[in-house]
C-alpha cells in the first residue's frame, strides 16, 4: 500500500453577516486553493470564544475552517520555507482585507494512503 506525504493547511476564517467581503474572500480563497492544489474543503460554521488583545472582554465568533492538502512533505526544508512565506503573505493579506486583529493559519503533516 503506497503512502503519500502531504502538508495540510487550515485557515480559520471568521463569518460576518454584516459585510459581503467575508463571503467573497472565503469563496475566492476556496476556489483558488481548489484550482491550484486540486481541492479544498470548507467546514460548516463553528462557534469560537476569543479574548481580544485590545479589549478586556470575550468575543463569541462564528468561524469556518478552510483546509487544503499541499503536495509537499513538510520535512522538506526548502519546500517548507516557501510554504511558510506563502502562508504568511496570505495571512497578512486576509488581515488587511478583513480588518481582523489576526487570522490563524496552521499546517501539519498528513500521510495519505493512495
PyMOL commands that set and color helices and strands:
alter all, ss='L'
color gray80, all
select helices_A, chain A and resi 20-37+77-98
alter helices_A, ss='H'
color red, helices_A
select strands_A, chain A and resi 3-14+41-42+46-51+58-70+105-113
alter strands_A, ss='S'
color yellow, strands_A
deselect
rebuild
show_as cartoon
